[in-house]
């Protein structure tokens, strides 16, 4: 698992990861204001994401989990499954909308 430059904001690092992974959805987590990119192990990575458990545990071991981050390469707004999952895990989500170059935030 790669750790992005400490001097980058987590949004800058997550955006770079999203652009690199397109057309697949990127995913990662933010721990203590540092973005940790994770492998998307979804069977349909262009439409969904699933964070690899080993990536999640390794990043989570670095400190306090703050946010779940993923991208929507085609720029679509958060889906109902995104909203439901965020509420279920009770952690704020940041979604980078690639084609719109903007962030969508879901609060639990």
C-alpha positions as CSV (number, residue, x, y, z in Angstrom):
1,X,0.0,0.0,0.0
2,X,1.4,3.4,-1.0
3,X,1.3,6.3,1.3
4,X,1.1,9.7,-0.4
5,X,3.3,12.7,0.4
6,X,2.7,14.0,4.0
7,X,2.7,17.6,2.7
8,X,-0.3,16.9,0.4
9,X,-3.7,17.4,1.8
10,X,-5.7,14.2,1.8
11,X,-8.0,15.6,-0.9
12,X,-5.0,16.3,-3.2
13,X,-3.6,12.8,-2.6
14,X,-7.0,11.2,-3.1
15,X,-7.7,13.2,-6.3
16,X,-4.3,12.1,-7.7
17,X,-5.2,8.4,-6.9
18,X,-8.7,8.8,-8.5
19,X,-7.2,10.2,-11.7
20,X,-4.6,7.4,-11.8
21,X,-7.2,4.6,-11.3
22,X,-9.9,5.9,-13.7
23,X,-11.9,4.5,-15.3
24,X,-12.1,2.3,-12.2
25,X,-13.3,3.8,-8.8
26,X,-10.4,4.5,-6.5
27,X,-10.8,3.9,-2.8
28,X,-8.9,4.7,0.3
29,X,-9.1,5.9,3.9
30,X,-7.9,8.9,5.8
31,X,-6.1,8.3,9.1
32,X,-4.9,11.2,11.1
33,X,-5.2,13.5,8.1
34,X,-3.1,11.2,5.8
35,X,-4.7,9.5,2.8
36,X,-3.9,5.8,2.4
37,X,-4.9,4.5,-1.1
38,X,-6.4,1.0,-1.0
39,X,-6.9,-1.7,-3.6
40,X,-10.4,-1.8,-5.0
41,X,-11.3,-5.5,-5.0
42,X,-14.9,-5.0,-6.3
43,X,-16.0,-7.4,-9.0
44,X,-17.4,-4.3,-10.8
45,X,-14.7,-1.7,-10.1
46,X,-16.0,0.7,-12.7
47,X,-19.3,1.0,-10.8
48,X,-18.4,0.1,-7.2
49,X,-15.7,-0.2,-4.7
50,X,-14.6,-2.6,-2.0
51,X,-11.6,-1.8,0.1
52,X,-9.2,-4.8,0.5
53,X,-9.3,-5.8,4.1
54,X,-5.5,-6.0,4.4
55,X,-5.2,-2.4,3.1
56,X,-7.9,-1.3,5.5
57,X,-6.3,-2.9,8.5
58,X,-2.8,-1.7,7.7
59,X,-3.9,1.9,7.3
60,X,-6.2,1.7,10.3
61,X,-3.2,0.6,12.4
62,X,-1.5,4.0,11.8
63,X,-4.0,6.0,14.0
64,X,-7.5,7.3,14.1
65,X,-9.8,6.5,11.1
66,X,-11.4,9.8,10.0
67,X,-12.9,9.3,6.5
68,X,-13.7,6.7,3.8
69,X,-12.8,8.1,0.3
70,X,-13.7,6.9,-3.1
71,X,-14.2,8.2,-6.6
72,X,-16.9,8.4,-9.2
73,X,-15.0,8.5,-12.5
74,X,-18.0,9.5,-14.5
75,X,-18.9,12.3,-12.1
76,X,-22.2,10.9,-10.8
77,X,-23.5,12.1,-7.5
78,X,-23.5,9.7,-4.5
79,X,-25.8,6.7,-4.9
80,X,-28.3,5.4,-2.4
81,X,-26.0,2.5,-1.6
82,X,-23.2,5.0,-0.9
83,X,-25.5,6.9,1.5
84,X,-26.8,3.8,3.2
85,X,-23.2,2.4,3.7
86,X,-22.0,5.7,5.1
87,X,-24.8,5.8,7.6
88,X,-24.3,2.1,8.5
89,X,-20.6,2.5,9.4
90,X,-21.0,6.0,10.9
91,X,-18.0,7.5,9.3
92,X,-18.0,10.5,6.9
93,X,-17.4,9.8,3.2
94,X,-15.7,11.9,0.6
95,X,-16.4,11.1,-3.0
96,X,-14.3,12.7,-5.7
97,X,-16.3,13.3,-8.9
98,X,-13.7,13.0,-11.6
99,X,-15.4,14.7,-14.6
100,X,-16.8,17.5,-12.4
101,X,-13.5,18.0,-10.5
102,X,-15.4,18.4,-7.3
103,X,-16.1,16.6,-4.0
104,X,-19.3,15.3,-2.6
105,X,-19.5,14.6,1.1
106,X,-21.8,12.2,2.9
107,X,-22.3,12.6,6.6
108,X,-23.5,9.6,8.6
